[in-house]
Amino acid sequence: MKVIYNIKVLLEHKNKMRKVKEKETAEEKFQETRDEVMREEVATEVGEIFPILKFDHVVKTYKGDAAALDDLDFEIKEGEFVTLVGHSGAGKSTLLKLIYAEEVATEGEVYFNGEPLSRIKKRKLPYHRRKIGMVFQDFKLLPKKTAFENVAYALEACGVHTNEIMEDVPQILDIVGLGDKMKKFPHQLSGGEQQRIVLARALIHKPMVIVADEPTGNLDPDSSAEIVELLLKVNKLGTTVILASHDRDIVDRASRRVIVLEKGKIICDDAKSKYRVC
């Protein structure tokens, strides 16, 4: 009888904890919905949209080192194309890590679509990162999967239905010019074509922002130019693009807003500019 009683108590306790957890989740969802509605109402009242990204006097320091980022204060509007320029160690990579919440600001706050990133809970990080399409210098492709399978895998990992995958992946590959090479493996493609797969994979979740970190670093000049043209095309479709590069030709070809970093500080922020060191 004592064993049965203990099991009963245990089950009752688990059931109680489950109900508490469900209540907390419901309250969190309600709070998130209310916050989102409030942001939209405020934006409507003042006749403008919140910046997609806002750095509010952000400082980032690492133990024993000088500030990697020092009092960054800027905004990026929805639909902008922004190029980050700076020598190695200027702070570009740290800035990008703050955007996709791999790092947290030491001081100040980073806002993504009006939401402070320092308050995002760990279990919600994957949902935040799906709003950001990442394009890296090293392709990070799965060598034993085709172009189609590499892009599809990003959806499969999120439990997307097969019918949706079969419809969306070919469309995205067409956009990046690989509609006729869906069955090719990475080793059968050029460096530029592999980077197109990476861009397709970044676009497949229909992100709000594309973040490209030195995406042309391993490419020849012609392939580099093609990737920049693709990023400009994606931007024209309405997606915000943030491109980090130290390549003068790439920055000049984009001919969009340029933010120049030096020793963690913004020393220039010019609309539709060319590569230059201020």
C-alpha contacts under 8 A as a table, 3 or more apart, distances in Angstrom:
res1	aa1	res2	aa2	distance
1	M	4	I	5.15
1	M	5	Y	6.08
2	K	5	Y	5.02
2	K	6	N	6.15
3	V	6	N	5.10
3	V	7	I	6.27
4	I	7	I	5.16
4	I	8	K	6.16
5	Y	8	K	5.04
5	Y	9	V	6.19
6	N	9	V	5.09
6	N	10	L	6.09
7	I	10	L	4.95
7	I	11	L	6.09
8	K	11	L	5.15
8	K	12	E	6.11
9	V	12	E	5.07
9	V	13	H	6.08
10	L	13	H	5.05
10	L	14	K	6.18
11	L	14	K	5.06
11	L	15	N	6.06
12	E	15	N	5.08
12	E	16	K	6.10
13	H	16	K	5.05
13	H	17	M	6.16
14	K	17	M	5.07
14	K	18	R	6.08
15	N	18	R	5.04
15	N	19	K	6.31
16	K	19	K	5.22
16	K	20	V	6.31
17	M	20	V	5.00
17	M	21	K	6.11
18	R	21	K	5.05
18	R	22	E	6.13
19	K	22	E	5.02
19	K	23	K	6.12
20	V	23	K	5.09
20	V	24	E	6.22
21	K	24	E	5.09
21	K	25	T	6.15
22	E	25	T	5.10
22	E	26	A	6.11
23	K	26	A	5.09
23	K	27	E	6.12
24	E	27	E	5.07
24	E	28	E	6.13
25	T	28	E	5.06
25	T	29	K	6.19
26	A	29	K	5.16
26	A	30	F	6.13
27	E	30	F	5.04
27	E	31	Q	6.11
28	E	31	Q	5.07
28	E	32	E	6.12
29	K	32	E	5.07
29	K	33	T	6.11
30	F	33	T	5.15
30	F	34	R	6.06
31	Q	34	R	5.07
31	Q	35	D	6.03
32	E	35	D	5.12
32	E	36	E	6.13
33	T	36	E	5.12
33	T	37	V	6.17
34	R	37	V	5.11
34	R	38	M	6.09
35	D	38	M	5.06
35	D	39	R	6.19
36	E	39	R	5.13
36	E	40	E	6.30
37	V	40	E	5.11
37	V	41	E	6.08
38	M	41	E	5.02
38	M	42	V	6.12
39	R	42	V	5.23
39	R	43	A	6.16
39	R	50	F	7.88
39	R	114	G	7.17
40	E	43	A	5.07
40	E	44	T	6.11
40	E	49	I	7.90
41	E	44	T	5.07
41	E	45	E	6.16
42	V	45	E	5.10
42	V	46	V	6.35
43	A	46	V	5.43
43	A	47	G	5.92
43	A	48	E	5.19
43	A	49	I	5.24
43	A	50	F	6.38
44	T	47	G	4.94
44	T	48	E	6.34
44	T	49	I	7.49
45	E	48	E	7.92
50	F	77	K	7.55
50	F	113	N	6.50
50	F	114	G	6.25
51	P	54	K	6.32
51	P	75	E	6.20
51	P	76	I	5.71
51	P	77	K	4.50
51	P	78	E	6.12
51	P	112	F	7.89
51	P	113	N	6.31
51	P	114	G	7.13
52	I	75	E	7.81
52	I	76	I	6.03
52	I	77	K	5.40
52	I	78	E	5.12
52	I	111	Y	7.86
52	I	112	F	5.66
52	I	113	N	4.39
52	I	114	G	7.08
53	L	75	E	5.70
53	L	76	I	5.12
53	L	77	K	6.85
53	L	110	V	7.38
53	L	111	Y	5.64
53	L	112	F	4.76
53	L	113	N	6.04
53	L	114	G	7.55
54	K	73	D	7.56
54	K	74	F	5.95
54	K	75	E	4.37
54	K	76	I	6.40
54	K	110	V	5.76
54	K	111	Y	4.98
54	K	112	F	6.65
54	K	114	G	7.94
55	F	58	V	5.93
55	F	72	L	6.15
55	F	73	D	5.05
55	F	74	F	5.33
55	F	75	E	6.29
55	F	108	G	7.74
55	F	109	E	6.20
55	F	110	V	4.71
55	F	111	Y	6.49
56	D	71	D	7.99
56	D	72	L	6.77
56	D	73	D	4.94
56	D	74	F	6.89
56	D	108	G	5.60
56	D	109	E	5.25
56	D	110	V	6.18
56	D	111	Y	7.83
57	H	71	D	4.52
57	H	72	L	4.97
57	H	73	D	4.69
57	H	107	E	7.44
57	H	108	G	5.03
57	H	109	E	6.98
58	V	69	L	7.11
58	V	70	D	6.66
58	V	71	D	4.86
58	V	72	L	4.86
58	V	73	D	6.60
58	V	105	A	6.24
58	V	106	T	7.43
58	V	107	E	5.55
58	V	108	G	4.31
58	V	109	E	5.83
58	V	110	V	7.09
59	V	67	A	6.90
59	V	68	A	7.65
59	V	69	L	5.16
59	V	70	D	4.76
59	V	71	D	5.11
59	V	72	L	6.74
59	V	105	A	6.03
59	V	106	T	5.57
59	V	107	E	4.89
59	V	108	G	6.31
60	K	67	A	5.74
60	K	68	A	5.55
60	K	69	L	4.92
60	K	70	D	6.73
60	K	104	V	7.74
60	K	105	A	5.18
60	K	106	T	4.83
60	K	107	E	6.71
61	T	65	D	6.70
61	T	66	A	6.34
61	T	67	A	4.35
61	T	68	A	5.51
61	T	69	L	6.95
61	T	106	T	6.26
62	Y	65	D	5.41
62	Y	66	A	7.20
62	Y	67	A	6.99
62	Y	68	A	7.32
65	D	68	A	7.89
67	A	70	D	5.83
67	A	264	G	6.80
68	A	90	A	7.65
68	A	91	G	5.74
68	A	94	T	7.09
68	A	263	K	7.03
68	A	264	G	5.14
69	L	72	L	6.76
69	L	91	G	6.04
69	L	94	T	7.50
69	L	95	L	7.45
69	L	263	K	7.41
69	L	264	G	3.93
69	L	265	K	6.22
70	D	264	G	5.23
70	D	265	K	5.36
71	D	108	G	7.95
71	D	265	K	6.96
72	L	265	K	6.52
72	L	266	I	6.68
76	I	80	E	6.66
76	I	82	V	7.78
77	K	80	E	5.66
77	K	240	T	7.87
78	E	238	G	7.99
78	E	239	T	7.54
78	E	240	T	5.77
79	G	235	N	6.57
79	G	236	K	7.93
79	G	238	G	5.23
79	G	239	T	5.42
79	G	240	T	4.32
79	G	241	V	7.45
80	E	235	N	7.37
80	E	239	T	7.81
80	E	240	T	5.10
80	E	241	V	6.44
81	F	232	L	7.78
81	F	235	N	6.63
81	F	240	T	5.92
81	F	241	V	4.73
81	F	242	I	6.03
81	F	243	L	7.73
81	F	256	R	6.11
81	F	257	R	6.57
82	V	241	V	6.26
82	V	242	I	4.93
82	V	243	L	6.20
82	V	256	R	6.23
82	V	257	R	4.94
82	V	258	V	5.87
82	V	259	I	7.26
83	T	242	I	5.85
83	T	243	L	4.65
83	T	244	A	5.70
83	T	245	S	7.08
83	T	251	V	6.80
83	T	256	R	7.01
83	T	257	R	6.18
83	T	258	V	4.82
83	T	259	I	6.19
84	L	92	K	6.72
84	L	242	I	7.29
84	L	243	L	6.02
84	L	244	A	4.54
84	L	245	S	6.26
84	L	258	V	6.03
84	L	259	I	5.00
84	L	260	V	6.00
84	L	261	L	7.26
85	V	92	K	7.43
85	V	244	A	6.22
85	V	245	S	5.63
85	V	246	H	5.58
85	V	258	V	6.98
85	V	259	I	6.10
85	V	260	V	4.71
85	V	261	L	6.09
85	V	275	Y	7.70
86	G	89	G	7.90
86	G	90	A	5.40
86	G	91	G	7.65
86	G	92	K	6.94
86	G	245	S	7.54
86	G	246	H	6.07
86	G	260	V	5.71
86	G	261	L	4.96
86	G	262	E	6.03
87	H	90	A	5.46
87	H	246	H	6.53
87	H	261	L	7.90
87	H	262	E	7.24
88	S	91	G	7.79
89	G	92	K	7.51
89	G	263	K	6.92
90	A	261	L	5.60
90	A	262	E	4.73
90	A	263	K	4.68
90	A	264	G	5.41
90	A	265	K	7.86
91	G	94	T	5.29
91	G	95	L	6.13
91	G	261	L	6.69
91	G	262	E	7.31
91	G	263	K	6.66
91	G	264	G	4.95
91	G	265	K	7.95
92	K	95	L	5.19
92	K	96	L	6.39
92	K	244	A	6.69
92	K	261	L	7.16
93	S	96	L	5.12
93	S	97	K	6.21
93	S	213	D	7.47
94	T	97	K	5.04
94	T	98	L	6.41
94	T	103	E	7.67
95	L	98	L	5.28
95	L	99	I	6.65
96	L	99	I	5.08
96	L	100	Y	6.69
96	L	211	V	7.53
96	L	213	D	7.90
97	K	100	Y	5.49
97	K	101	A	5.90
97	K	102	E	5.03
97	K	103	E	5.52
98	L	101	A	4.82
98	L	102	E	6.04
98	L	103	E	4.97
98	L	104	V	5.87
98	L	105	A	6.93
98	L	110	V	7.34
99	I	102	E	7.77
99	I	110	V	7.35
99	I	112	F	7.56
100	Y	103	E	7.92
100	Y	128	H	7.45
100	Y	129	R	5.87
100	Y	132	I	7.03
101	A	104	V	6.31
101	A	117	L	6.79
101	A	125	L	7.48
101	A	129	R	7.93
104	V	117	L	7.74
104	V	118	S	6.23
105	A	108	G	6.47
105	A	109	E	6.40
105	A	110	V	7.31
105	A	118	S	7.48
109	E	116	P	6.48
109	E	117	L	7.34
109	E	118	S	7.03
110	V	116	P	5.82
110	V	117	L	5.80
110	V	118	S	7.37
111	Y	114	G	5.35
111	Y	115	E	5.05
111	Y	116	P	4.41
111	Y	117	L	5.82
112	F	115	E	5.16
112	F	116	P	6.50
112	F	117	L	6.68
116	P	119	R	5.88
116	P	120	I	7.39
117	L	120	I	5.42
120	I	124	K	6.45
120	I	125	L	6.72
121	K	124	K	5.39
121	K	125	L	6.64
122	K	125	L	5.29
123	R	126	P	7.09
124	K	127	Y	5.44
124	K	128	H	6.58
125	L	128	H	5.07
125	L	129	R	6.17
126	P	129	R	5.09
126	P	130	R	6.26
127	Y	130	R	5.26
127	Y	131	K	7.00
128	H	131	K	5.51
128	H	132	I	7.28
129	R	132	I	5.15
129	R	133	G	7.56
130	R	133	G	6.82
130	R	205	H	6.33
130	R	207	P	6.40
131	K	205	H	7.34
131	K	206	K	7.39
131	K	207	P	4.32
131	K	208	M	5.30
131	K	209	V	6.60
132	I	202	A	7.70
132	I	207	P	5.12
132	I	208	M	6.10
132	I	209	V	4.92
132	I	210	I	5.69
132	I	211	V	6.86
133	G	199	L	7.96
133	G	201	R	7.81
133	G	202	A	4.11
133	G	203	L	6.00
133	G	205	H	7.68
133	G	207	P	5.72
133	G	208	M	7.93
133	G	209	V	6.22
133	G	210	I	4.57
133	G	211	V	6.05
134	M	199	L	7.86
134	M	202	A	5.54
134	M	210	I	6.05
134	M	211	V	5.07
134	M	212	A	6.00
134	M	213	D	7.79
135	V	139	F	7.78
135	V	198	V	6.15
135	V	199	L	6.06
135	V	202	A	6.53
135	V	210	I	7.48
135	V	211	V	6.19
135	V	212	A	4.52
135	V	213	D	6.18
135	V	215	P	6.21
136	F	139	F	6.12
136	F	140	K	7.86
136	F	198	V	7.90
136	F	212	A	6.08
136	F	213	D	5.16
136	F	214	E	6.52
136	F	215	P	5.37
137	Q	213	D	6.31
137	Q	214	E	5.26
137	Q	215	P	4.40
137	Q	216	T	6.39
137	Q	217	G	5.78
137	Q	218	N	6.62
138	D	215	P	7.83
138	D	218	N	7.57
139	F	194	Q	6.89
139	F	195	Q	6.18
139	F	198	V	6.26
140	K	198	V	7.89
141	L	150	N	6.71
141	L	186	P	7.29
141	L	194	Q	7.93
141	L	198	V	7.34
142	L	145	K	5.59
142	L	150	N	6.32
142	L	186	P	7.84
143	P	146	T	7.78
143	P	185	F	6.79
143	P	186	P	5.89
143	P	187	H	7.22
144	K	185	F	6.89
145	K	148	F	7.81
145	K	149	E	5.40
145	K	150	N	5.78
145	K	185	F	6.12
145	K	186	P	7.73
146	T	149	E	4.98
146	T	150	N	6.02
146	T	182	M	6.61
146	T	183	K	5.28
146	T	184	K	5.20
146	T	185	F	4.30
146	T	186	P	6.77
147	A	150	N	5.23
147	A	151	V	6.50
147	A	181	K	7.13
147	A	182	M	4.95
147	A	183	K	6.07
147	A	184	K	5.84
147	A	185	F	6.03
147	A	186	P	6.88
147	A	197	I	6.27
148	F	151	V	5.45
148	F	152	A	6.00
148	F	169	V	6.68
148	F	170	P	7.39
148	F	173	L	7.76
148	F	182	M	4.81
148	F	183	K	6.33
149	E	152	A	4.85
149	E	153	Y	5.80
150	N	153	Y	5.35
150	N	154	A	7.23
150	N	197	I	7.62
150	N	201	R	7.31
151	V	154	A	5.75
151	V	155	L	7.45
151	V	169	V	6.60
151	V	197	I	7.04
151	V	198	V	7.89
151	V	200	A	6.62
151	V	201	R	4.68
151	V	204	I	7.19
152	A	155	L	5.33
152	A	156	E	6.19
152	A	165	I	6.24
152	A	169	V	6.26
152	A	201	R	7.87
153	Y	156	E	4.87
153	Y	157	A	6.03
154	A	157	A	5.49
154	A	158	C	6.94
154	A	201	R	6.81
154	A	204	I	7.67
155	L	158	C	5.24
155	L	159	G	6.55
155	L	160	V	5.42
155	L	165	I	6.85
155	L	204	I	7.57
155	L	205	H	7.55
156	E	159	G	5.09
156	E	160	V	5.52
156	E	161	H	7.68
156	E	162	T	7.97
156	E	165	I	7.87
157	A	160	V	7.65
160	V	164	E	6.83
160	V	165	I	6.86
161	H	164	E	5.46
161	H	165	I	6.45
162	T	165	I	4.98
162	T	166	M	6.13
163	N	166	M	5.19
163	N	167	E	6.34
164	E	167	E	5.13
164	E	168	D	5.98
165	I	168	D	5.27
165	I	169	V	5.77
166	M	169	V	6.03
166	M	170	P	7.01
167	E	170	P	6.39
167	E	171	Q	6.93
168	D	171	Q	5.29
168	D	172	I	6.33
168	D	204	I	7.39
169	V	172	I	5.24
169	V	173	L	6.19
169	V	204	I	7.08
170	P	173	L	5.07
170	P	174	D	6.07
170	P	179	G	6.33
170	P	182	M	7.61
171	Q	174	D	5.09
171	Q	175	I	6.38
171	Q	179	G	7.72
172	I	175	I	5.05
172	I	176	V	6.61
172	I	200	A	5.75
172	I	203	L	7.23
172	I	204	I	6.66
173	L	176	V	5.29
173	L	177	G	6.20
173	L	178	L	5.01
173	L	179	G	5.09
173	L	182	M	7.32
173	L	197	I	7.38
173	L	200	A	6.01
174	D	177	G	4.97
174	D	178	L	5.50
174	D	179	G	4.27
174	D	180	D	7.92
175	I	178	L	7.61
175	I	179	G	7.83
175	I	200	A	7.96
176	V	179	G	7.86
176	V	196	R	5.95
176	V	197	I	7.74
176	V	199	L	7.51
176	V	200	A	6.49
176	V	230	L	6.80
177	G	180	D	7.87
177	G	196	R	7.77
178	L	181	K	5.14
178	L	182	M	6.44
178	L	193	E	7.56
178	L	196	R	7.58
178	L	197	I	7.84
179	G	182	M	5.95
181	K	184	K	5.39
184	K	188	Q	6.09
184	K	189	L	7.11
185	F	188	Q	5.38
185	F	189	L	6.94
186	P	189	L	5.33
186	P	190	S	7.96
186	P	194	Q	6.16
187	H	190	S	7.68
189	L	192	G	7.99
189	L	193	E	5.74
189	L	194	Q	6.16
190	S	193	E	5.12
190	S	194	Q	6.19
191	G	194	Q	5.08
191	G	195	Q	6.26
191	G	218	N	7.54
191	G	219	L	6.21
191	G	223	S	7.69
192	G	195	Q	5.14
192	G	196	R	6.35
192	G	219	L	6.36
192	G	223	S	4.96
192	G	224	S	7.21
192	G	226	E	7.82
192	G	227	I	7.34
193	E	196	R	4.92
193	E	197	I	6.54
194	Q	197	I	5.13
194	Q	198	V	6.54
195	Q	198	V	4.90
195	Q	199	L	6.27
195	Q	215	P	7.53
195	Q	227	I	7.69
196	R	199	L	4.96
196	R	200	A	6.11
196	R	227	I	7.22
197	I	200	A	4.94
197	I	201	R	6.10
198	V	201	R	5.06
198	V	202	A	6.20
199	L	202	A	4.96
199	L	203	L	6.23
200	A	203	L	5.07
200	A	204	I	6.13
201	R	204	I	5.30
201	R	205	H	7.94
202	A	205	H	7.02
202	A	207	P	7.62
202	A	210	I	7.23
203	L	206	K	5.25
203	L	207	P	6.22
203	L	210	I	7.74
204	I	207	P	7.70
207	P	210	I	6.85
207	P	239	T	7.40
208	M	239	T	5.79
208	M	240	T	6.40
209	V	239	T	5.82
209	V	240	T	4.68
209	V	241	V	5.72
209	V	242	I	7.43
210	I	239	T	7.03
210	I	240	T	6.21
210	I	241	V	4.78
210	I	242	I	6.18
211	V	241	V	6.07
211	V	242	I	4.86
211	V	243	L	6.06
211	V	244	A	7.93
212	A	215	P	5.69
212	A	241	V	7.64
212	A	242	I	6.19
212	A	243	L	4.79
212	A	244	A	6.15
213	D	243	L	6.19
213	D	244	A	4.93
213	D	245	S	6.91
214	E	217	G	5.44
214	E	243	L	7.29
214	E	244	A	5.48
214	E	245	S	4.97
214	E	246	H	7.64
215	P	218	N	7.68
215	P	227	I	7.91
215	P	245	S	7.87
216	T	219	L	5.16
216	T	220	D	7.88
216	T	223	S	7.78
216	T	224	S	5.09
216	T	227	I	7.29
219	L	223	S	5.90
219	L	224	S	5.70
220	D	223	S	5.45
220	D	224	S	6.04
221	P	224	S	4.99
221	P	225	A	6.18
222	D	225	A	5.19
222	D	226	E	6.39
223	S	226	E	5.05
223	S	227	I	6.34
224	S	227	I	5.22
224	S	228	V	6.39
224	S	250	I	7.33
225	A	228	V	5.20
225	A	229	E	6.25
225	A	250	I	6.91
225	A	253	R	7.63
226	E	229	E	5.08
226	E	230	L	6.24
227	I	230	L	5.02
227	I	231	L	6.27
228	V	231	L	5.02
228	V	232	L	6.22
228	V	250	I	6.92
228	V	253	R	7.50
228	V	254	A	6.68
229	E	232	L	5.03
229	E	233	K	6.13
229	E	254	A	7.79
230	L	233	K	4.89
230	L	234	V	6.16
231	L	234	V	5.03
231	L	235	N	6.14
231	L	241	V	7.22
232	L	235	N	4.95
232	L	236	K	6.23
232	L	254	A	7.18
233	K	236	K	5.10
233	K	237	L	6.53
234	V	237	L	5.17
234	V	238	G	6.93
234	V	239	T	6.09
235	N	238	G	5.23
235	N	239	T	4.80
235	N	240	T	5.90
235	N	241	V	6.18
236	K	239	T	7.20
245	S	250	I	7.46
245	S	251	V	7.12
246	H	251	V	7.79
247	D	250	I	5.40
247	D	251	V	6.38
248	R	251	V	5.25
248	R	252	D	6.10
248	R	275	Y	5.52
249	D	252	D	5.14
249	D	253	R	5.99
250	I	253	R	5.13
250	I	254	A	6.29
251	V	254	A	5.28
251	V	255	S	6.31
251	V	256	R	7.93
251	V	258	V	7.99
251	V	274	K	6.38
251	V	275	Y	5.75
252	D	255	S	5.04
252	D	273	S	7.59
252	D	274	K	4.90
252	D	275	Y	5.89
255	S	272	K	5.28
255	S	273	S	5.67
255	S	274	K	5.92
256	R	271	A	6.25
256	R	272	K	3.83
256	R	273	S	5.79
256	R	274	K	7.72
257	R	269	D	7.25
257	R	270	D	5.57
257	R	271	A	4.01
257	R	272	K	4.44
257	R	273	S	5.72
258	V	268	C	7.65
258	V	269	D	5.75
258	V	270	D	5.39
258	V	271	A	6.37
258	V	272	K	6.89
258	V	273	S	5.80
258	V	274	K	7.24
258	V	275	Y	7.54
259	I	266	I	6.86
259	I	267	I	7.82
259	I	268	C	5.68
259	I	269	D	4.40
259	I	270	D	6.58
260	V	266	I	5.76
260	V	267	I	5.78
260	V	268	C	5.01
260	V	269	D	6.39
260	V	277	V	7.16
260	V	278	C	7.70
261	L	264	G	6.08
261	L	265	K	5.43
261	L	266	I	4.66
261	L	267	I	5.97
261	L	268	C	7.38
262	E	265	K	5.34
262	E	266	I	6.48
262	E	267	I	6.61
266	I	269	D	7.22
267	I	278	C	6.54
268	C	278	C	6.23
270	D	273	S	5.74
